[in-house]
Each structure stands twice: as C-alpha cells, then as structure tokens.
Amino acid sequence: MSAEDTVRRNKTAIVGTLCGDRMLILNKVHENKLITQREYNNLKSINKVDVEGHVVGLVDKLINKGEDSCKAFLNLLQTDEDIIDTFPKLKSMQLKDTSILTKPVQACSGDVSDGLCLSKRPKELYELNSKPTGLCVIINNENFKDRKENKKRSGTNKDAESLAEVFSWLGFRALMCKDQTKDQMERALKCFASQSDLAQLQEFNVEEWSGSGFTPLQEAPRHGDAFVCCILSHGKKGVVFGVDDQPLSIKAITGTFKPTAQPTLTGKPKVFLIQACQGGQTQRGVFLEADDSHSPSIAEDADFLIAVASVEDCSSYRHTTDGSWFIQSVCQQLKEGCKRSENILIILSRVNNEVGQKEGHVKEGYVEQAVKQMPEIRYTLRKGLVLSPHRN
C-alpha cells in the first residue's frame, strides 16, 4: 500500500489525534520542510475554522502534494520524539505498512510512478563501497582578468566551502583548483580523469578540504565508486568561462570522463554541478491558480548526472556573501535528504523547487525588475544513486 493511501485510510484517526496540539504538528511539518513558508502562513492564519478544520487543512495539503510528502509525513509521525510524547495514540495506528523513509539505504525515496524512483532492490542502486567514496573536484573561478564589470565573483568561496563540507561528510575527498583559465580547466580535468600523479597536478595549485579549510594537496587523488565535479564560474549557453574569459563547453567537460582505455569510472556515477549563467536573459515569475540490463556493454554516455544552475539562455544569481542560490540549496538539500537515504534525483528536484520559489531584483535602466531562476537536471543514470553520510 502506498504512503498516500495509508494517510487517506487513517485520516480520521490522524486528524482526531493531532487536534490535541495543532500548532506543534504544524510547526514540525514546517521545520522539516514538508510545506513551504507560504503554505505555513496560510494554514496558520485560516479564519473562522475550528481546530479540527486547521488539522484537516494540513493533512489534505500533504495528501495533495503526493507520495513523497506522505512518506515524509508518516516518517515524522513515527520518529519525532516530541510528536511521539505529545500524541501517544499514534503508536496504536497502522502507519507502518508502507515504504516510508525509515527504510534502509536500498529503499526508494519516491513512488515508482513519479518517474524519478528506481526499484527498491539493492542491485538497482549504484554500489558505493570504496573508502573514500570518490573524488569531489571543485573548480572555483573567482578573479577574472579582463572583465571591466563583475571582475570578481564575490560569494563563490562560500559555495566552494559548502560543497567541500557536504561532500566530505558524504565520504568524498574534496579537492579545489582556484582561478583556472580555459586551458587550465581542460588540462586539470584530464589529469583528474586519468588519475595523474602529484607532479602533474602542481601547476593547478590543487588544494584539499581539511575539515576547516583548504590546504595544499599531499596525496595523489584516486578514484572510488563515484565522481563529483563542481564548476563555479561565469558562463553562457552551453559553456563556462575560464578566468581568461575563454569558453569551455559543458559537453567537453563531461566528455573528459567518458570511458576510455582506462576504464576507472566506467559504469560508475559521475555527477556534475554547474554554477554558471547560461545566458543573459532574466526569468520572470508567473502566478499559479493553485499552490500546490543483461548486456555485457553500456553506452559511453551512460551514468552521468548534470545539474546546471539555470536553464538555457538565462542568468543565475549569487549573493556576494552567502553564495549562490543554486549551490547553497544543493548543499542544504543534500544534508537533509542523504540522512533519509533519498535518491539524488529526488533531492535535486527539491533544489529545483526551492530555487524556483526564490525571487531577486535587478535594475534594468531606472526600473527594478523581479527575477526568478530555474535550475535544470539532465541525466543518463542507469540505477538509483543514494549518497550516505561517511562513517568511520
């Protein structure tokens, strides 16, 4: 039985129980990001409705959000200590006959019908058994040489540190190359793809995350069971720029890691996170009416996941102190979703939702315009990719 069906079947009992403290459950659901700030404000301020009406509104909202939200809600009801202490009657309800988020790593984080979830069978997950899990390579371009405007990408160091912190927590070695030209980016990526020794990497000034900051690389990198590449730079449609303002195509970046005569990463997941504009157009907001294989070989383009900060032709946005909308959302959603053993596609769909709800303002002439941003995910993954916090 699906989680959504379980909530529907037990709706009367759930509502009757949660009426004992409607603000506790509303705040808990909000804290766990099962509803948006707007939804929280609306549910909190419903007029002329009794306590039961408020709780019914909350439960109906979660049911309407679909299977994944219902799973998270059931998980919350069964695992949160404050809720368990406040509503002891929940223990006697039949809420455990669905595949909720307390399942082990191999469990799926969404319904098969949502198009993002793969089978619960362990053989359909990528195996991540190596220690470390793999490499996370960050190319962090902050200081551009020839630009008259936006010479410095203020806030990018915050993104680099956030990425290094979260991927180290997930068991990766986090390495950073700072301020690379187009040619340096190209050659550095080839070195990482071929696992070059320290001598070959010296020209790129590679540093490694130590837990509190980046320090000079002491040990040659070795691939594990997964690979992550993060590019933080300026860009335009289909490309990112080196600090010399020369373009390197995203296709060339990912192509460097296709299977070759050295098949170190063949059949393993390769994730690319691209924080760069994909054009100069701005995205406007719109209003919604409702808030609501058995083959011995694989294709050489298999096992890639590419998440770009913005769709083609459009800009992406970065706070000069707090970092970019996209990267900061990726890191936060990874911290939350990986604890629950969620498929990375589910996590990135939440990033899309979170960033898509943000709104900024830019000046066009003398007029200030509201702008939006929509990330884009492309993938050829053949299995579910579930990253887990590193355990010593």
VOPAGU-2260 file (C-alpha; in pm, 1 decimal, decimal comma):
REM VOPAGU-2260
SITE   aa  ch    i         X         Y         Z
SITE  MET   A    0       0,0       0,0       0,0
SITE  SER   A    1     131,1     346,0     -87,9
SITE  ALA   A    2     203,3     611,9     172,7
SITE  GLU   A    3     -67,6     832,4      24,2
SITE  ASP   A    4    -324,0     553,7      65,0
SITE  THR   A    5    -207,5     494,6     422,1
SITE  VAL   A    6    -262,1     859,8     513,8
SITE  ARG   A    7    -604,4     861,0     346,4
SITE  ARG   A    8    -710,3     538,5     520,8
SITE  ASN   A    9    -606,9     672,7     862,4
SITE  LYS   A   10    -708,2    1033,9     802,2
SITE  THR   A   11    -990,3    1047,5    1056,6
SITE  ALA   A   12    -778,3     890,7    1331,5
SITE  ILE   A   13    -474,2    1106,3    1247,1
SITE  VAL   A   14    -677,3    1427,3    1246,5
SITE  GLY   A   15    -855,7    1338,6    1571,5
SITE  THR   A   16    -523,6    1271,1    1742,9
SITE  LEU   A   17    -331,9    1573,0    1612,4
SITE  CYS   A   18    -610,8    1811,9    1718,5
SITE  GLY   A   19    -462,2    1783,7    2067,5
SITE  ASP   A   20    -190,4    2032,8    1967,8
SITE  ARG   A   21    -237,5    2165,6    1614,8
SITE  MET   A   22      44,8    2422,3    1636,1
SITE  LEU   A   23     301,2    2157,6    1735,5
SITE  ILE   A   24     230,1    1943,4    1430,8
SITE  LEU   A   25     210,6    2248,5    1202,8
SITE  ASN   A   26     548,6    2371,8    1325,4
SITE  LYS   A   27     704,3    2026,5    1297,6
SITE  VAL   A   28     583,3    1983,6     940,2
SITE  HIS   A   29     719,3    2329,3     856,5
SITE  GLU   A   30    1056,1    2266,9    1028,1
SITE  ASN   A   31    1100,6    1950,9     819,6
SITE  LYS   A   32    1017,4    2144,8     500,8
SITE  LEU   A   33     714,2    1937,5     412,2
SITE  ILE   A   34     530,2    2264,7     346,5
SITE  THR   A   35     653,9    2599,8     218,6
SITE  GLN   A   36     664,9    2922,7     418,8
SITE  ARG   A   37     365,0    3046,7     223,7
SITE  GLU   A   38     167,5    2731,4     296,1
SITE  TYR   A   39     264,4    2755,0     664,2
SITE  ASN   A   40     142,8    3115,2     685,7
SITE  ASN   A   41    -184,7    3027,1     512,2
SITE  LEU   A   42    -253,1    2726,2     736,4
SITE  LYS   A   43    -161,0    2919,5    1048,8
SITE  SER   A   44    -398,3    3206,4     976,2
SITE  ILE   A   45    -713,1    3029,2     848,8
SITE  ASN   A   46   -1008,5    3229,9     980,5
SITE  LYS   A   47   -1342,4    3103,1    1110,0
SITE  VAL   A   48   -1228,5    2742,3    1129,5
SITE  ASP   A   49   -1211,6    2527,8    1442,8
SITE  VAL   A   50    -904,8    2326,7    1548,1
SITE  GLU   A   51   -1017,2    2021,0    1353,2
SITE  GLY   A   52   -1054,4    2230,3    1038,3
SITE  HIS   A   53    -696,7    2352,2    1071,5
SITE  VAL   A   54    -560,3    1998,1    1103,9
SITE  VAL   A   55    -776,6    1871,1     817,5
SITE  GLY   A   56    -635,7    2151,7     601,3
SITE  LEU   A   57    -279,9    2047,3     687,3
SITE  VAL   A   58    -337,2    1675,4     619,9
SITE  ASP   A   59    -520,1    1748,9     292,9
SITE  LYS   A   60    -231,2    1972,2     184,6
SITE  LEU   A   61      17,7    1690,0     241,6
SITE  ILE   A   62    -201,8    1436,0      60,0
SITE  ASN   A   63    -230,2    1671,1    -238,0
SITE  LYS   A   64     149,1    1703,3    -250,8
SITE  GLY   A   65     171,0    1333,2    -334,4
SITE  GLU   A   66     351,9    1016,9    -238,5
SITE  ASP   A   67     688,0    1158,9    -132,9
SITE  SER   A   68     533,4    1414,2     104,8
SITE  CYS   A   69     307,2    1147,7     255,6
SITE  LYS   A   70     606,0     921,4     319,1
SITE  ALA   A   71     791,6    1203,7     493,2
SITE  PHE   A   72     481,0    1286,1     699,8
SITE  LEU   A   73     436,7     925,8     815,7
SITE  ASN   A   74     805,7     906,7     896,3
SITE  LEU   A   75     776,6    1224,7    1105,0
SITE  LEU   A   76     478,7    1088,3    1300,0
SITE  GLN   A   77     672,6     772,4    1389,6
SITE  THR   A   78    1021,1     907,7    1460,9
SITE  ASP   A   79     996,2    1259,5    1610,2
SITE  GLU   A   80    1029,2    1235,9    1988,8
SITE  ASP   A   81     818,8    1546,7    2060,6
SITE  ILE   A   82     534,7    1415,8    1844,8
SITE  ILE   A   83     551,4    1067,7    1996,9
SITE  ASP   A   84     542,4    1211,9    2351,4
SITE  THR   A   85     257,9    1452,9    2270,5
SITE  PHE   A   86      42,7    1209,5    2069,4
SITE  PRO   A   87      93,5     858,9    2221,2
SITE  LYS   A   88    -216,6     731,8    2037,0
SITE  LEU   A   89     -16,1     737,2    1712,8
SITE  LYS   A   90     167,6     425,3    1829,8
SITE  SER   A   91    -150,2     218,3    1806,1
SITE  MET   A   92    -230,1     325,2    1449,8
SITE  GLN   A   93    -146,4     113,0    1146,8
SITE  LEU   A   94     104,7     353,9     991,2
SITE  LYS   A   95     389,4     111,9     924,8
SITE  ASP   A   96     261,5     -86,6     630,5
SITE  THR   A   97     406,0     143,2     366,1
SITE  SER   A   98     758,2     202,3     239,1
SITE  ILE   A   99     843,5     510,7     442,1
SITE  LEU   A  100    1171,7     691,6     477,8
SITE  THR   A  101    1293,0     487,9     773,9
SITE  LYS   A  102    1378,7     201,0     537,0
SITE  PRO   A  103    1746,7     115,1     485,8
SITE  VAL   A  104    1967,1     272,3     220,1
SITE  GLN   A  105    1839,6      44,6     -55,5
SITE  ALA   A  106    1482,4     167,3     -10,9
SITE  CYS   A  107    1339,3     405,1    -268,8
SITE  SER   A  108    1256,0     761,7    -168,9
SITE  GLY   A  109     966,5     809,0    -407,9
SITE  ASP   A  110     687,4     618,4    -577,0
SITE  VAL   A  111     773,5     431,3    -896,5
SITE  SER   A  112     510,8     635,2   -1078,4
SITE  ASP   A  113     690,5     965,9   -1020,6
SITE  GLY   A  114     949,0     885,6   -1287,5
SITE  LEU   A  115    1243,7     956,2   -1058,5
SITE  CYS   A  116    1247,9     648,4    -840,1
SITE  LEU   A  117    1412,0     318,4    -920,3
SITE  SER   A  118    1338,6     -26,2    -783,8
SITE  LYS   A  119    1391,9     -94,4    -414,3
SITE  ARG   A  120    1609,2    -392,1    -498,6
SITE  PRO   A  121    1973,9    -330,6    -394,1
SITE  LYS   A  122    2103,4    -445,9    -732,7
SITE  GLU   A  123    1941,4    -139,5    -890,9
SITE  LEU   A  124    2140,1     103,5    -679,3
SITE  TYR   A  125    2496,1     204,5    -760,2
SITE  GLU   A  126    2726,4      32,8    -514,0
SITE  LEU   A  127    2929,3     284,5    -314,2
SITE  ASN   A  128    3161,1      73,0    -102,8
SITE  SER   A  129    3500,5     233,8    -157,8
SITE  LYS   A  130    3674,3     444,0     107,6
SITE  PRO   A  131    3678,0     725,4      29,8
SITE  THR   A  132    3358,7     713,0    -176,1
SITE  GLY   A  133    3534,8     903,3    -453,9
SITE  LEU   A  134    3665,3    1243,3    -556,9
SITE  CYS   A  135    3479,6    1573,8    -548,5
SITE  VAL   A  136    3667,9    1816,4    -772,7
SITE  ILE   A  137    3577,2    2185,1    -738,7
SITE  ILE   A  138    3692,6    2440,9    -994,9
SITE  ASN   A  139    3639,3    2776,3    -827,2
SITE  ASN   A  140    3685,0    3075,2   -1058,5
SITE  GLU   A  141    3666,4    3394,9    -855,0
SITE  ASN   A  142    3901,7    3651,6   -1009,3
SITE  PHE   A  143    3859,2    3725,9   -1381,2
SITE  LYS   A  144    4145,9    3901,3   -1554,9
SITE  ASP   A  145    3999,7    4114,1   -1833,0
SITE  ARG   A  146    3644,4    4191,1   -1727,9
SITE  LYS   A  147    3557,2    4557,1   -1673,1
SITE  GLU   A  148    3245,8    4456,0   -1478,8
SITE  ASN   A  149    3193,7    4163,1   -1241,1
SITE  LYS   A  150    3567,0    4104,6   -1232,3
SITE  LYS   A  151    3535,0    3924,1    -900,4
SITE  ARG   A  152    3270,6    3657,6    -833,2
SITE  SER   A  153    3215,8    3751,4    -469,9
SITE  GLY   A  154    3048,3    3475,0    -269,4
SITE  THR   A  155    3195,6    3188,0    -472,2
SITE  ASN   A  156    3431,5    3087,1    -189,9
SITE  LYS   A  157    3127,6    3031,0      31,1
SITE  ASP   A  158    2992,8    2792,1    -235,3
SITE  ALA   A  159    3325,8    2607,5    -259,6
SITE  GLU   A  160    3348,1    2561,6     117,1
SITE  SER   A  161    2985,1    2446,4     143,2
SITE  LEU   A  162    3039,0    2188,6    -131,9
SITE  ALA   A  163    3362,7    2064,1      24,7
SITE  GLU   A  164    3198,6    2033,9     364,2
SITE  VAL   A  165    2893,6    1838,3     248,6
SITE  PHE   A  166    3079,1    1602,6      12,8
SITE  SER   A  167    3346,6    1532,6     275,8
SITE  TRP   A  168    3059,3    1443,5     508,5
SITE  LEU   A  169    2939,4    1206,1     236,1
SITE  GLY   A  170    3277,3    1031,3     226,2
SITE  PHE   A  171    3445,1    1206,8     -69,9
SITE  ARG   A  172    3788,2    1366,1     -89,0
SITE  ALA   A  173    3711,4    1729,7    -176,3
SITE  LEU   A  174    3976,7    1893,8    -398,2
SITE  MET   A  175    3976,7    2250,4    -529,1
SITE  CYS   A  176    4150,4    2429,9    -817,6
SITE  LYS   A  177    4127,3    2808,7    -791,5
SITE  ASP   A  178    4111,3    3066,4   -1073,2
SITE  GLN   A  179    4174,8    2847,2   -1376,3
SITE  THR   A  180    4197,3    2963,5   -1736,6
SITE  LYS   A  181    4004,7    2772,8   -2000,6
SITE  ASP   A  182    4318,5    2579,0   -2095,3
SITE  GLN   A  183    4399,8    2502,3   -1732,1
SITE  MET   A  184    4046,7    2378,1   -1665,3
SITE  GLU   A  185    4066,2    2148,8   -1964,7
SITE  ARG   A  186    4405,8    2006,0   -1870,8
SITE  ALA   A  187    4325,4    1978,8   -1499,7
SITE  LEU   A  188    4011,1    1777,5   -1571,2
SITE  LYS   A  189    4208,7    1544,6   -1798,8
SITE  CYS   A  190    4458,6    1493,3   -1517,2
SITE  PHE   A  191    4182,9    1405,0   -1272,0
SITE  ALA   A  192    4019,8    1172,2   -1524,2
SITE  SER   A  193    4346,4     981,9   -1573,9
SITE  GLN   A  194    4449,7     992,7   -1205,4
SITE  SER   A  195    4772,2    1180,4   -1268,4
SITE  ASP   A  196    5039,0    1197,3   -1000,0
SITE  LEU   A  197    5110,9    1494,8    -775,3
SITE  ALA   A  198    5383,7    1632,7   -1002,7
SITE  GLN   A  199    5141,4    1675,3   -1292,4
SITE  LEU   A  200    4884,1    1845,2   -1070,6
SITE  GLN   A  201    5121,8    2100,7    -919,2
SITE  GLU   A  202    5063,1    2363,7   -1187,6
SITE  PHE   A  203    4694,2    2375,8   -1098,9
SITE  ASN   A  204    4758,0    2455,6    -730,1
SITE  VAL   A  205    4522,7    2180,9    -613,2
SITE  GLU   A  206    4410,5    2208,5    -252,3
SITE  GLU   A  207    4219,9    1960,0     -36,1
SITE  TRP   A  208    3949,9    2024,9     221,7
SITE  SER   A  209    4081,4    1951,3     570,9
SITE  GLY   A  210    3758,9    1997,6     764,3
SITE  SER   A  211    3808,2    2364,6     845,2
SITE  GLY   A  212    3966,5    2495,8     526,1
SITE  PHE   A  213    4162,0    2412,1     211,0
SITE  THR   A  214    4527,2    2307,9     240,5
SITE  PRO   A  215    4788,2    2201,9     -19,4
SITE  LEU   A  216    4731,0    1855,2    -167,6
SITE  GLN   A  217    4959,8    1595,8      -6,0
SITE  GLU   A  218    4841,9    1270,4    -161,3
SITE  ALA   A  219    4770,3    1184,4    -525,1
SITE  PRO   A  220    4397,6    1150,5    -599,2
SITE  ARG   A  221    4247,7     808,7    -662,8
SITE  HIS   A  222    3900,9     738,3    -797,5
SITE  GLY   A  223    3646,8     549,6    -589,6
SITE  ASP   A  224    3295,1     430,5    -668,2
SITE  ALA   A  225    3160,6     775,1    -767,3
SITE  PHE   A  226    3288,1    1105,0    -905,1
SITE  VAL   A  227    3162,6    1460,1    -848,8
SITE  CYS   A  228    3276,2    1769,3   -1040,1
SITE  CYS   A  229    3161,8    2118,9    -940,2
SITE  ILE   A  230    3228,9    2417,2   -1169,5
SITE  LEU   A  231    3181,5    2763,6   -1017,2
SITE  SER   A  232    3228,3    3033,6   -1280,3
SITE  HIS   A  233    3070,3    3273,9   -1527,4
SITE  GLY   A  234    2906,0    3120,8   -1831,8
SITE  LYS   A  235    2667,7    3144,9   -2123,1
SITE  LYS   A  236    2461,6    2894,9   -2322,5
SITE  GLY   A  237    2631,1    2554,7   -2304,8
SITE  VAL   A  238    2965,7    2682,2   -2173,1
SITE  VAL   A  239    3155,1    2800,8   -1866,5
SITE  PHE   A  240    3436,5    3054,6   -1874,9
SITE  GLY   A  241    3793,5    3033,5   -1754,3
SITE  VAL   A  242    3931,2    3338,5   -1573,7
SITE  ASP   A  243    4072,2    3446,7   -1912,1
SITE  ASP   A  244    3709,4    3471,2   -2037,0
SITE  GLN   A  245    3760,2    3185,7   -2282,8
SITE  PRO   A  246    3470,7    2936,1   -2304,2
SITE  LEU   A  247    3485,1    2565,5   -2228,1
SITE  SER   A  248    3174,3    2370,4   -2325,2
SITE  ILE   A  249    2988,7    2168,0   -2063,9
SITE  LYS   A  250    2981,9    1888,6   -2320,9
SITE  ALA   A  251    3363,6    1890,2   -2333,0
SITE  ILE   A  252    3381,3    1885,7   -1952,6
SITE  THR   A  253    3162,0    1577,9   -1918,3
SITE  GLY   A  254    3319,3    1415,8   -2226,8
SITE  THR   A  255    3655,9    1411,4   -2048,1
SITE  PHE   A  256    3515,7    1148,0   -1814,2
SITE  LYS   A  257    3363,5     913,1   -2069,8
SITE  PRO   A  258    3503,2     556,8   -2073,2
SITE  THR   A  259    3846,2     533,1   -2236,4
SITE  ALA   A  260    4129,8     286,2   -2244,1
SITE  GLN   A  261    4149,4     349,9   -1868,0
SITE  PRO   A  262    3801,1     245,3   -1755,7
SITE  THR   A  263    3837,7     362,2   -1394,4
SITE  LEU   A  264    3497,2     531,0   -1392,8
SITE  THR   A  265    3317,0     303,7   -1638,7
SITE  GLY   A  266    2978,0     204,5   -1501,9
SITE  LYS   A  267    3015,6     442,4   -1205,8
SITE  PRO   A  268    2803,6     752,2   -1141,3
SITE  LYS   A  269    2954,5    1085,6   -1247,6
SITE  VAL   A  270    2780,8    1395,4   -1109,9
SITE  PHE   A  271    2840,6    1748,4   -1244,5
SITE  LEU   A  272    2713,7    2057,1   -1062,8
SITE  ILE   A  273    2748,1    2370,9   -1275,5
SITE  GLN   A  274    2705,4    2710,8   -1108,6
SITE  ALA   A  275    2721,5    2949,6   -1404,3
SITE  CYS   A  276    2481,2    3163,6   -1602,2
SITE  GLN   A  277    2360,3    3006,0   -1925,3
SITE  GLY   A  278    2277,2    3337,5   -2090,0
SITE  GLY   A  279    2178,7    3693,5   -2012,0
SITE  GLN   A  280    1801,8    3665,5   -2017,1
SITE  THR   A  281    1609,9    3704,4   -1693,8
SITE  GLN   A  282    1328,9    3474,9   -1588,4
SITE  ARG   A  283    1002,3    3631,4   -1477,6
SITE  GLY   A  284     765,5    3493,7   -1220,4
SITE  VAL   A  285     421,5    3354,9   -1302,5
SITE  PHE   A  286     128,4    3304,5   -1069,5
SITE  LEU   A  287     -34,6    2966,5   -1014,1
SITE  GLU   A  288    -404,8    2914,6    -970,9
SITE  ALA   A  289    -334,7    2655,2    -700,9
SITE  ASP   A  290     -49,7    2634,2    -453,6
SITE  ASP   A  291      18,2    2335,4    -485,3
SITE  SER   A  292    2020,1    -499,4   -1843,8
SITE  HIS   A  293    2190,9    -805,0   -1907,8
SITE  SER   A  294    2412,4    -666,7   -2183,1
SITE  PRO   A  295    2790,7    -701,3   -2137,9
SITE  SER   A  296    2839,2    -341,1   -2251,7
SITE  ILE   A  297    2685,1       0,2   -2184,6
SITE  ALA   A  298    2661,8     322,4   -2383,5
SITE  GLU   A  299    2957,3     555,7   -2334,9
SITE  ASP   A  300    2719,5     836,0   -2234,5
SITE  ALA   A  301    2570,4     630,1   -1951,3
SITE  ASP   A  302    2595,7     709,0   -1579,7
SITE  PHE   A  303    2608,8    1089,7   -1599,8
SITE  LEU   A  304    2411,8    1341,1   -1395,1
SITE  ILE   A  305    2443,3    1709,3   -1486,3
SITE  ALA   A  306    2268,7    1975,0   -1277,7
SITE  VAL   A  307    2305,1    2331,7   -1405,8
SITE  ALA   A  308    2213,4    2642,1   -1207,0
SITE  SER   A  309    1984,5    2777,5   -1478,8
SITE  VAL   A  310    1805,7    2669,4   -1793,8
SITE  GLU   A  311    1949,3    2767,6   -2132,5
SITE  ASP   A  312    1981,2    3138,5   -2217,4
SITE  CYS   A  313    1907,6    3254,9   -1861,7
SITE  SER   A  314    2100,6    3404,6   -1572,9
SITE  SER   A  315    2173,2    3254,8   -1232,3
SITE  TYR   A  316    2210,9    3451,2    -911,4
SITE  ARG   A  317    2472,1    3466,7    -637,6
SITE  HIS   A  318    2482,2    3656,7    -308,2
SITE  THR   A  319    2815,3    3832,8    -260,9
SITE  THR   A  320    2848,8    3694,8      93,0
SITE  ASP   A  321    2618,1    3396,7     129,8
SITE  GLY   A  322    2690,5    3224,9    -202,1
SITE  SER   A  323    2470,7    3128,5    -496,5
SITE  TRP   A  324    2104,9    3029,3    -476,8
SITE  PHE   A  325    2172,8    2700,6    -655,0
SITE  ILE   A  326    2483,1    2569,8    -475,2
SITE  GLN   A  327    2359,8    2668,4    -130,1
SITE  SER   A  328    2030,7    2489,3    -195,3
SITE  VAL   A  329    2214,4    2179,8    -327,4
SITE  CYS   A  330    2426,7    2159,6     -12,4
SITE  GLN   A  331    2133,8    2209,4     224,9
SITE  GLN   A  332    1911,0    1958,2      47,2
SITE  LEU   A  333    2195,1    1701,7      38,4
SITE  LYS   A  334    2241,7    1740,3     414,5
SITE  GLU   A  335    1874,3    1675,6     473,4
SITE  GLY   A  336    1797,2    1418,5     204,3
SITE  CYS   A  337    2105,7    1199,3     244,1
SITE  LYS   A  338    2020,9    1143,2     610,1
SITE  ARG   A  339    1695,7     990,9     486,9
SITE  SER   A  340    1869,5     776,7     222,9
SITE  GLU   A  341    1695,9     957,4     -62,3
SITE  ASN   A  342    1774,7     914,7    -431,0
SITE  ILE   A  343    1979,3    1212,3    -552,1
SITE  LEU   A  344    1720,6    1281,9    -821,9
SITE  ILE   A  345    1457,7    1337,8    -553,3
SITE  ILE   A  346    1698,6    1567,8    -369,7
SITE  LEU   A  347    1773,3    1771,4    -681,6
SITE  SER   A  348    1404,1    1801,8    -764,0
SITE  ARG   A  349    1366,6    1968,3    -423,3
SITE  VAL   A  350    1653,7    2201,3    -519,4
SITE  ASN   A  351    1462,2    2292,7    -834,7
SITE  ASN   A  352    1152,8    2363,7    -626,8
SITE  GLU   A  353    1338,5    2567,6    -364,5
SITE  VAL   A  354    1537,8    2779,6    -610,0
SITE  GLY   A  355    1232,7    2821,8    -832,8
SITE  GLN   A  356    1047,2    2984,0    -542,9
SITE  LYS   A  357    1318,5    3241,7    -476,4
SITE  GLU   A  358    1285,0    3593,4    -613,7
SITE  GLY   A  359    1550,0    3858,0    -670,4
SITE  HIS   A  360    1555,4    4208,8    -811,7
SITE  VAL   A  361    1775,8    4361,3   -1080,9
SITE  LYS   A  362    1780,5    4708,8   -1231,0
SITE  GLU   A  363    1706,8    4748,7   -1599,6
SITE  GLY   A  364    1778,2    5111,9   -1666,8
SITE  TYR   A  365    1596,0    5300,3   -1392,9
SITE  VAL   A  366    1341,2    5027,7   -1333,3
SITE  GLU   A  367    1382,7    4747,3   -1079,1
SITE  GLN   A  368    1254,5    4413,0   -1207,6
SITE  ALA   A  369    1168,2    4099,5   -1012,6
SITE  VAL   A  370    1360,6    3796,0   -1146,6
SITE  LYS   A  371    1343,7    3420,0   -1097,6
SITE  GLN   A  372    1579,8    3127,3   -1155,0
SITE  MET   A  373    1511,9    2768,3   -1261,7
SITE  PRO   A  374    1788,3    2503,5   -1244,6
SITE  GLU   A  375    1794,8    2216,0   -1492,5
SITE  ILE   A  376    1876,2    1848,2   -1439,7
SITE  ARG   A  377    1989,1    1612,9   -1717,2
SITE  TYR   A  378    2090,4    1254,7   -1654,1
SITE  THR   A  379    2170,4     916,5   -1804,5
SITE  LEU   A  380    2194,8     731,3   -1473,5
SITE  ARG   A  381    2103,2     364,0   -1506,5
SITE  LYS   A  382    2045,9     298,7   -1136,4
SITE  GLY   A  383    1946,0     480,1    -821,0
SITE  LEU   A  384    2218,1     697,1    -667,6
SITE  VAL   A  385    2197,1     720,9    -288,4
SITE  LEU   A  386    2478,6     903,1    -108,5
SITE  SER   A  387    2519,2     835,1     263,1
SITE  PRO   A  388    2699,9    1019,2     543,3
SITE  HIS   A  389    3051,3     886,7     595,9
SITE  ARG   A  390    3100,7     654,2     890,7
SITE  ASN   A  391    3449,0     581,9    1019,7
